[in-house]
Amino acid sequence: MGEIVRFISKSELERARLIREARANYERVFPSTDGGSEQADPSDGSATQASSDP
């Protein structure tokens, strides 16, 4: 009964979406050097396969 509901405006939701999208784009251009990054692993695997084929 003591729940607090926070109103989030459309502009705030749009701002958060744009920030998420910008971070995803940045991560694609500048992949992190961490081994735990999910986005860096597939690109590393495809580059390894391409270099080992020739």
Secondary structure as UniProt FT lines:
FT   HELIX           10..29
FT   TURN            35..36
FT   TURN            38..39
FT   HELIX           40..52
//
